[in-house]
Structure formats: structure tokens, C-alpha cells
Amino acid sequence: MTSNATKDFQAAGVLSGDGSPRMADDDRKRRADQGGPSTAVITKTKPQTKKPSMYRVLILNDDYTPMEFVVHVLERFFGRDHEAATRIMLHVHHHGIGECGIYTYEVAETKVTQVMDFARKHQHPLQCVMEKK
């Protein structure tokens, strides 16, 4: 440290006359009472995190979208193998609605948008929605 900076810190009361850091009055009293350097315990609180809400992505039945197109959608956007996609498609066909998967909000929203855009691009009225689980 330059001598000008040392003088400035001494004038401000940060450094003692010999250039060492000055202790606060409380620190000096505590050290004198204990006969040595003081110690402190620092505790770190762990932040509480909660699991995100999950959403079911559902496909709705209609009378116009071909079954093979629904199977293709399930394979392409939901990673289902051909057998699982066919099983879901038949469930949608017989019950009017079927679950494609369960995801966090952002992922579910993205998948619904992708399916709807893909269906519109291929001129199918397929409906895909999401609901909180």
C-alpha cells in the first residue's frame, strides 16, 4: 500500500498508527476478557424447495383425425413406442380422452402447443389439452 493511502486510512480511523487494521471497541474488550482471539459460528440455512406442480397432457377424441396420425403424434411428441402409442390411441377412441404424459407446467404447455400446431399443419382437428394433476 502506498504511504498516501496508509495516511488516508489512518486519518479515517481504519488503520492504527503502525498500519495494522484497527479493532472496534467491542472487539478489543472481548479479546481482553477472553484472553485471545474471538471465534464465531456461521450458520447457513438451507433454502426450502417444493416440487413443481405437475400437469397431465390429454388428447381428445374426434371423428375426423385418423388413428394412425394420433399414433404418430404420440410417438413423435411423447416418446411412446408404437405399441404404447396404439394402446393410448385406442383408449382415446373408446373413452373420448387419453393421457399422453405428466409434466411440469412449461413442458406440458410446450407439448400441447407442438401437438396443436402439428395437427393444424396437417389439417386435422385433433385437440390436445393440459390439466393440473
C-alpha positions as CSV (number, residue, x, y, z in Angstrom):
1,M,0.0,0.0,0.0
2,T,1.3,3.5,-0.7
3,S,2.1,5.8,2.1
4,N,-0.6,8.3,1.0
5,A,-3.3,5.6,1.1
6,T,-2.0,4.5,4.6
7,K,-2.2,8.0,5.9
8,D,-5.7,8.4,4.5
9,F,-6.9,5.2,6.2
10,Q,-5.2,6.2,9.4
11,A,-6.9,9.6,9.3
12,A,-10.2,7.9,8.7
13,G,-9.6,5.7,11.8
14,V,-9.5,2.4,9.8
15,L,-5.8,1.8,10.4
16,S,-3.9,2.2,13.7
17,G,-0.7,4.2,13.8
18,D,1.5,1.2,12.8
19,G,-0.6,0.5,9.7
20,S,-2.4,-2.6,11.1
21,P,-6.2,-2.7,11.0
22,R,-8.0,-1.1,13.9
23,M,-10.3,-3.2,16.0
24,A,-13.7,-1.9,17.1
25,D,-14.0,-1.1,20.9
26,D,-16.3,-4.2,21.4
27,D,-13.7,-6.5,19.7
28,R,-10.9,-5.1,21.9
29,K,-12.9,-5.6,25.1
30,R,-14.0,-9.1,24.1
31,R,-10.4,-10.2,23.3
32,A,-9.1,-8.7,26.6
33,D,-11.9,-10.6,28.5
34,Q,-11.2,-13.9,26.8
35,G,-7.5,-13.6,26.6
36,G,-7.3,-14.4,22.9
37,P,-8.9,-14.1,19.5
38,S,-12.7,-14.4,19.4
39,T,-14.5,-17.1,17.3
40,A,-17.9,-17.0,15.7
41,V,-20.1,-19.8,14.3
42,I,-21.7,-19.0,10.9
43,T,-24.8,-21.0,10.2
44,K,-26.1,-21.5,6.7
45,T,-29.8,-22.0,6.3
46,K,-30.8,-24.5,3.6
47,P,-33.5,-23.0,1.3
48,Q,-36.8,-24.9,1.3
49,T,-37.7,-26.0,-2.2
50,K,-41.0,-27.5,-3.1
51,K,-41.8,-29.8,-6.0
52,P,-43.3,-28.1,-9.0
53,S,-47.0,-28.7,-9.8
54,M,-47.5,-31.4,-12.4
55,Y,-49.9,-31.3,-15.4
56,R,-51.5,-34.1,-17.4
57,V,-51.4,-33.7,-21.2
58,L,-54.6,-35.2,-22.7
59,I,-55.7,-35.9,-26.2
60,L,-59.4,-35.6,-27.0
61,N,-61.2,-37.9,-29.5
62,D,-62.8,-36.5,-32.6
63,D,-64.5,-38.1,-35.6
64,Y,-62.1,-36.9,-38.3
65,T,-58.4,-37.3,-37.2
66,P,-57.1,-40.6,-38.5
67,M,-56.0,-43.1,-35.8
68,E,-52.6,-43.5,-37.4
69,F,-52.0,-39.8,-37.2
70,V,-52.7,-39.9,-33.4
71,V,-50.3,-42.8,-33.1
72,H,-47.6,-40.8,-34.9
73,V,-48.2,-37.8,-32.6
74,L,-47.8,-40.0,-29.6
75,E,-44.6,-41.4,-30.9
76,R,-43.1,-38.1,-32.1
77,F,-44.0,-35.7,-29.3
78,F,-44.4,-38.1,-26.3
79,G,-41.6,-40.6,-27.0
80,R,-44.0,-43.6,-26.9
81,D,-43.2,-46.8,-28.8
82,H,-45.6,-48.0,-31.4
83,E,-47.4,-50.4,-29.1
84,A,-47.9,-47.9,-26.3
85,A,-49.0,-45.2,-28.7
86,T,-51.5,-47.6,-30.2
87,R,-52.8,-48.5,-26.8
88,I,-53.3,-44.8,-25.9
89,M,-54.9,-44.1,-29.2
90,L,-57.4,-46.9,-28.7
91,H,-58.2,-45.6,-25.2
92,V,-58.9,-42.2,-26.7
93,H,-61.0,-43.7,-29.4
94,H,-63.2,-45.7,-26.9
95,H,-63.3,-43.4,-23.9
96,G,-63.1,-39.9,-25.6
97,I,-59.9,-38.8,-23.8
98,G,-56.5,-40.2,-23.1
99,E,-53.4,-39.3,-21.1
100,C,-50.2,-38.8,-23.1
101,G,-48.0,-38.0,-20.1
102,I,-47.4,-35.9,-16.9
103,Y,-45.0,-33.0,-17.0
104,T,-44.2,-29.7,-15.3
105,Y,-46.2,-26.7,-16.5
106,E,-43.7,-25.4,-19.1
107,V,-43.1,-28.8,-20.6
108,A,-46.8,-29.6,-20.7
109,E,-47.6,-26.3,-22.3
110,T,-44.9,-26.8,-24.9
111,K,-46.1,-30.3,-25.8
112,V,-49.7,-29.1,-26.2
113,T,-48.6,-26.3,-28.5
114,Q,-46.5,-28.6,-30.6
115,V,-49.3,-31.1,-31.0
116,M,-51.9,-28.5,-31.8
117,D,-49.6,-26.8,-34.4
118,F,-48.6,-30.1,-35.9
119,A,-52.3,-31.1,-36.2
120,R,-53.3,-27.8,-37.8
121,K,-50.4,-28.0,-40.2
122,H,-51.7,-31.4,-41.4
123,Q,-55.3,-30.1,-41.4
124,H,-56.6,-32.3,-38.6
125,P,-59.0,-31.1,-35.8
126,L,-57.1,-33.0,-33.1
127,Q,-57.4,-31.4,-29.7
128,C,-54.7,-31.6,-27.0
129,V,-55.1,-30.0,-23.6
130,M,-53.5,-30.0,-20.2
131,E,-54.9,-30.1,-16.7
132,K,-53.4,-29.8,-13.3
133,K,-52.8,-33.2,-11.7
